[in-house]
Amino acid sequence: MHKFTYTQIKRFKLEAKTRSRASEIGHIKALDCIAHEQGFGNWSLLMKTAAPDTDDSVASFKFIRTNDDMRSAMRNRLEIFDRVPGRYAPPNMDVASIWNEFSSVTNVVDFAIDYMAAILKLPRFHVGLRSLVYWEMRLWLPYSIEFVTPTKQILVNRHYKPVGMDTREHIVYEKFESFHTNLSSDQIKTFSDDDYGQGYLYGPSPWSSRKHAELYLNHLKTLRLVLH
C-alpha cells in the first residue's frame, strides 16, 4: 500500500484550506475531494496511509493546484479581502503562513516556479486585487535578495519578510538560515530586474499582466540555475 510522507499530508491539508476559501465548500469536504483524487473513498482512509514524520527529513515542499482551483483563486473575494492592497496593509489571516514548510532556498525557488507555471497555464490571465492569488503572490513568492552580511543574502517576499511569512513584526534575517544564499554580485545580476536594480526579481508586479508574469518566471528559473 502506498505511503504518503508527512510533507505530502501537510500539503494536502494546505490545499484543502485553499479550496475551502476559494470555492466556499467546507474544509472536511475539501479534504474528501483531495482523498478522492488520490484514489481513496474519504480523508480518513487516506490518513491511514500516512508515514511517520521521521520518513520525511529531506522532503521538499511543493505547490500543487488544479487549473479550476487556480482560476477560482484568481477571482476577487470582496467579502473576505476587504483591506486595501499595499505594502503597509495589516497581516492577511486568510493566506496560510508557509515559510516553515520550506527545507531550503532552492525549495523556495522551485515552489515559486511551480506556482507561476500553474498560473501561466490558464488561457486567461487576470489576478483580482481582492483575490487569494494576489496575496499569495505577495507573501509566498520571492521578491528580492537582501544582504544579511557583505557575503550572505536572504530571499524575501514583497513585504521584505522570509518567503511565505505574513507578519508586521521585526524579523532578524540572520535567524532564517534556510533562506540564505551566498551569491556573488555577478550572479545576482543575472536574475535581477533591469529597471529596479540588482537583487530585485521583478519591477512591474507579476500579477499585473501575463507579460510581467512570464518575465518573473524567467528570472526565477535563472536564479534556480545560479543556486544549483
N, C-alpha and C positions, 0 to 999 in steps of 0.2 A: 504494500500500500504506500502511496506517495506521502512523503513527509514535507510539510511546509516549515520553513525556518521562522525564527522569531521575527526577523525583519519583514518577511513576507506577510505574516499575520498583522503586524503593525501597519504595513502599507495598505492592506485590505481595509482595516478599520478607518484609516485616514480617508481612503477613497469613499467609504460608506458615509462618513460625515460630509464630505464634499457633495456627494449625490443627494443626500438628505436636504442640504441647504439649497442646492440648485433646483431641485425638482419638487420640493415641498412634500416628499414622502417621509414616512417615519424612519428613524435610524435602524430599527430592527428589520424593517422591510428592505432597506438598502443593503444590509448585511446579508440577508437571504438571497437577494438578487446576485450579489457577488459570489455567494456559495453556488448558486445555480450555474453561473458562468464557469466555475471551476469543476463542475460535474457532481455536485453534492445536492441533496434534497433541501437542506437548510444550513444555516450558520452553525448550529450545534454539531451537526455531523462533520462539517469541515474542521471545527475546532478539535475534534478527536484525533486529527492527524497532525496537530501542531508539534513541532520538535522542541526539545529543551532549549532554553536560552543559550546554553553553552555551545550549541552547534552552530551559532551564528556570529562567531567572533570576528570574522573578516568580511561579512556580507556588506554589500553596498545598498544604499537607499535609492530606489528607482522611482521614476514618475510613470504612472500608467493611468490613462483615462480614455474612455471611448470617444469617438467623434461626436456622438449625440450628447454626451455629458459635457464635453468641452464647449460645444455650441451653446448649450444651456447656460454654462458658467460665464459665457461672454456677454450675456444679456444683462441689462440693468435690473437691479433689485432695489427699488426705491424704498420699500417698506423696511428693508434691513440696513442698507447702506445710506443712511441719511446724513452722514457727516460730509463736509466739504472736502473734496480731494486736495491733497497737497502735503508737502513735507512735514508741516507742523500740525497735522491732524492728530487727534488722540489715538491711542492704540486700537487696532481693529480686532475686536474679540471674535469676529466671525471667521477669521482665517487662522488656521492652526499654526502654531509656532513649531517649526520642524528643524531648527538649527541643530538640535542634539541628535538628530537621526543620521546626520552625515558622518561618514567614517574618515573622510579625508578631503583635501581641497579638490582632488580630481573627481571625487564623488559629487561634490558641489557642482562642478562644471558639467559633468555627464548628466546630472539631473536637469540642469538648465537647458542643455542641448535637446534632451528628450522633450522637455516642456515646450520649447519653441517649435520643434518639429511637429508636435501634436497640433499646435495652433495653425501652423502654416499648411497642414494637410487639408484644412477646410477650404472649400471654394470661395466662401465669402468671409472677408476679414473685417470685423468691426468689434472693437472692445469697448463696451459701455463704461463710462467713468463711475458708475454705481454698480459695477459687476464684480463678481467674485474674482474673475481673472485679472481685472485691473489691480486689485490689492495683492493678489498672489504674485504678480509680476514685480510689484514694488518690494515685496517682502522676501519672496522665495528665490529670486534670481540675482546674480551678481551685477553690480553697477560699476564698481571701481575697485582699484587696489590702493590701499592706504599704507603708508610706511609706518611700521612699528619701531624699527631701528634703521640705521642707514643701509643695512643689507637685507632686512627682513620686512615682508609686507603681509597684509591681511586682506582677504577678499570680503567685501561688504555689500550690503544691499542698498537700495535707493535712499534709505534713511540712515545710512552710514553705521549700520549695526551688522554683526555677523550674519551672513546669508541665512534666511529662514527665521530670523528673530524679529519680533514685534514688541518693542518696548521704548519708553521715553527715558528710562534710567540711563545713567552714565555707564558706559561699558569700557572696561580695561582690555584693550586689544591683546595685550601680552598673554592673557589667560586662555585665549582661544587658539591653541596651537594647531588644531586640525584644520584651521582656515588659513594658516600661514604659508607663504611662499618665499623662496629665495631666488628672485629673478634679477637679472641684470637690466640696466637701462635700455639696452638694445632689444632685449627680449620683450620688455613691457611695451616698447614702441610698436612692435609687430601687430598687436591686437588692440591698440588704443584708437579711439575715435579721432579722426583728423581735425575736426573742428573744436572739440572740447579739450583736447590735450592728452598728455601722457597719463596712462593709468585708468582712463575712463573707457568703459566698454561700449557706451553709447552716448550720443548727444541728444538728437531728437528721440523721444521715447519710443521703444519698440512696440508699444500698444497703440501708437498713433496711426500707423499705416503698415501695409504689407511690406513696402519697400524698406522701411526702417527696421521692421522685424527681421527681414532677411539679412540686412546688414549686420544687425546684432548677432544673429545666429552664426554668421561668418566669423565675427570677432571671437565668439565663444569657441568655435572649432579651432581657430588659430591658437587661442590660449591653451586649449587642451593639448595641442601638439607641443607647445612650449613646455608644458608640465610633464609630458611623457618621459 
